[in-house]
Amino acid sequence: MATTKSLILMTEIYGGCHEFYGKVSCESGDAILPTAKVGLWEADDSFFSSDKWITAAPIGPDGKYLINACVWDYALVLKLTLAQVYLEFREACPNVVYSYAHYTKPGKPFAYQIFQNGHLAGIIE
């Protein structure tokens, strides 16, 4: 049986275009819902602003997803030197509206499990 762990680390990436892909499953054993989406967000710890939505993509019935995204400082129209990003899984599992995966890496597949309780997705080891 696979074990899971929740991580609250944020992923730091350099600005530019990246590909995020992997697979998600439900802790309950239920199938991924047809409404399932994964979103990529840039974390902003500033008191005056909130996290910024970058893009979203559907999650397939097999739990696989692929996001192609470019991370820019839109105010300056420049590549960010460093950005903190995370994934948000929406409506992927029954009775779980959203779940966050704070640790991901572009170009490296990750398998996540969406827990029935709480809002953090665990990495399957």
PEMO-V248685 format. One record per residue. N is the residue number from 1. SS is DSSP state (helix for helix, strand for strand, loop for the rest). PHI is phi as a letter, one per 30 degrees, with the letter a starting at -180 (999 if undefined). Layout:
n = <N,N>
ss = <SS,SS>
phi = <PHI,PHI>
//
This chain:
n = <1,2,3,4,5,6,7,8,9,10,11,12,13,14,15,16,17,18,19,20,21,22,23,24,25,26,27,28,29,30,31,32,33,34,35,36,37,38,39,40,41,42,43,44,45,46,47,48,49,50,51,52,53,54,55,56,57,58,59,60,61,62,63,64,65,66,67,68,69,70,71,72,73,74,75,76,77,78,79,80,81,82,83,84,85,86,87,88,89,90,91,92,93,94,95,96,97,98,99,100,101,102,103,104,105,106,107,108,109,110,111,112,113,114,115,116,117,118,119,120,121,122,123,124,125>
ss = <loop,loop,loop,strand,strand,strand,loop,loop,loop,loop,strand,strand,strand,loop,loop,strand,strand,strand,strand,strand,strand,strand,strand,strand,strand,strand,loop,loop,loop,loop,loop,loop,loop,loop,loop,loop,strand,strand,strand,strand,strand,strand,loop,loop,loop,loop,loop,loop,loop,loop,loop,strand,strand,strand,strand,strand,strand,strand,loop,loop,loop,loop,loop,strand,strand,strand,strand,strand,strand,strand,strand,strand,strand,loop,loop,loop,loop,strand,strand,loop,loop,loop,strand,strand,strand,strand,strand,strand,strand,strand,strand,strand,strand,loop,loop,strand,strand,strand,strand,strand,strand,loop,loop,loop,loop,loop,loop,loop,loop,strand,strand,strand,strand,strand,loop,loop,loop,loop,loop,strand,strand,strand,strand,strand,loop>
phi = <999,d,c,b,b,c,b,c,d,c,d,c,b,d,d,k,c,b,b,c,a,l,b,b,b,c,e,d,i,d,d,d,d,d,d,d,b,b,c,c,b,c,d,b,c,d,d,c,b,c,e,c,d,c,a,b,a,d,c,d,d,d,i,d,b,b,b,c,b,c,c,b,d,d,d,c,h,b,d,d,d,a,b,c,b,a,c,b,c,c,h,c,b,e,i,b,d,b,a,c,c,d,c,a,b,d,i,b,d,b,c,c,c,c,d,d,c,j,b,c,d,c,d,d,c>
//
